């Protein structure tokens, strides 16, 4: 791991993913999580302030980054929320089948190397009656914008910790065996279009 990846990138990502439009998105989706919750890609803990503690039985936060994990632990302490942190990739979640009422994933599918495998793992650990709550940026429906996303993506991934601009989020969710129950999408305000097309909603077992 380079010095950039270890010391600079985590803080860059924390700043970029904590912008006002993205915070507003988090505020819309995170309070929907309830019961026993798995947050995939908990990162630096940017979702933690938005959990509705009255709905929570337990939160498990999954992320492969030690550096981001330290940041998330600090946020959890500041908000007096008890979170069990698990250092692991999402493609091989070391947790039992049919265990969680909610799997929450925000601004994470863009970065996971094998997003389909990760989404299948999310489905595996989710109870049959459970819900996947997602909020992600991805490929835009406008041809001019998506062309630029495809052009920029190879360079973007190198400076943004593996983040991809052009992933088709609904297809990734459905390909893992989920059925999307509700979904909204739009360009985020005050955000470059190539990085600002958002999908958010709820999915369940197919």
N, C-alpha and C positions, 0 to 999 in steps of 0.2 A: 504494500500500500504506500503510495506516494505521500509526501508531506501535505500536498494540496488536498488529497482525498481524506487524510486523517484530521487535519486541523482547520483547513479553510472551507472545504466543501460543506461540512455539516452546518456551519454558520450561514453560508450562502443559501443553502436550502431552507434553513429555518426562517431566514428573512423573506425569501421569495414566496414560500408557502404560507407565510403569515401576513400577506398583503391584505388590505381592507376588503376587496371583492371576494377573496378566498375565505377570509374570516366570516364573511356574511354567509357564504355557502355552508361552512362548517356549522354555523349557528342554526341553519335550517335543518340539517340532517342528523347531527349528533344526538340531540335530545330524543330522537325516536328510538334509540338503542335501549333495550330493557332486558331484565333477567340476568342470566349468565352471559357475559359479553366477551367476544374475542375481537380485539382491534388489530387488524393486520396492517403492518407498516405504521406502528404508533410513532415512529420517528422521534422528534424532539418534544412530543407531547402537546402539539398545537390543538388537538381536539379536547384535551382534558378539561379546560374551563367550561365546556359546553354540555357536559353530561348532566342529565337530570338524576341527581342522587336518589330521589324518591322511587325511581324505577329500577335501580340497580341492585342485583344480588352479589355480583362479582364481576370484576374486569380483569382480563388477561391481555397484556399488551405484547405483541410479537414484532420483533425487528431484528435484522442481522447486524446492525451497527452498534458497537460498544459506545462510540462517541455520542451518538444521538440518544442512546439509552440513558446515559448519565444526565443529559439535559432533561429527558422526560421524567426521570425519577425526582429531579428537583421541582419540576412543575407539579407533580403529584403531591409532593410534600406541602408545597405552598397552598394547594387547594384542598388539602386534607382528604384526598381520595386514595383509598387503598387499591393498589394495582399490583398484580403479579406479573413481573416482566420475564419474558422468555426470549433469549437470544437465539434466533433461528431464521432461516430463509422460509419463505411462504410456500415453496414448492414441495417441502417435506416437513409438514407441521408436526412436531412431536407431542401431539395431544390426542385424546381418545375420540372415537367415532361418536356421532350423534350426541354431542355434549353441550353445545351452546344454543341459547335461545336467539341470539343475535350475533352475526358477524358484521363488523363495521370496517369498511375499507374506503379511504379517502386519499386521492392524489398519490396512489401507490401502484396501480396496475400499469401505469406508464413506465415504471422503472424495473419491475420484476422481470428477470431474463426470460422465464417461461411462464407467461401470464396464464395460459390455459391450464397448465399443470397446477399452478397456484390456486386458481379458481376451483378446480376439481377438489383440491385439498380443503378449501373453504366449505365446499358442499359436503364433504365427508364428515367434518367435525360439527356441522350444523344439525340440529334436531330436525326430523322430517317436517315438523310444524314451524320451524324457525324461519328467520328472515335474514337475507343479505341486504344491508343498507350500503349504498355506494354513492360516491361523488367523485368524479374523475374528469380530467381533461383528455381530449382525444381528437381524432380526425374531424375536420369541419365538413359540413355538407356542401359548401360552396366550392366549386371546382377550382377557382382562382386561388382560394386560400389553401385548399388541400394540396395543390401543386407545389406551393411554396413550402408547406409542411414537409412534403416528401423530399424536396431539395435540401432543406435546412437540416433535416433529421440526423444524417450521418455526422455532422459537425456538432450539433446540439448535444447528442448523447455523450460526446467526449468531455464536454465542459459542465454538464448538468447531472453527473452521477449516474449515467445510464438512462436518463429520462428520454422517452420517445414522444414525439409530438403527434404522430400519425396513427396511433392505434385505434381500432374500431371497438370502442368499449362495449356497446350492446352485443356485438358478435362474440367478443371474448366471454361475456357472461353467459350467453346462451350456449356457446360451444362446450361449456363445462356442465351442462345439464340443468341450468337454472331457467326458470320462466320469469320474465320481467313483468311484475304486477302493475307497476306505475313508473313512469319516467318523464322527466322534464329535461329540456336542453336549450342552451342559449350561449351567445358570446358574453363573457364577463365584461362589465364596464371597466374602463380605464386599464385595459389589458390588451397587449398586441393580439390581433386576431389569430396569428399562427400558433399562439400558446394559450388562447383563452376560450376555446370552445368547450363547454362543460355539459356533462351528462350526470344526472343524479336521480335516484329513485330507490325502489325496493324490488327485490327478486326473491323467489322461493323455489322449492323443489318443483321440477317439471312434472 
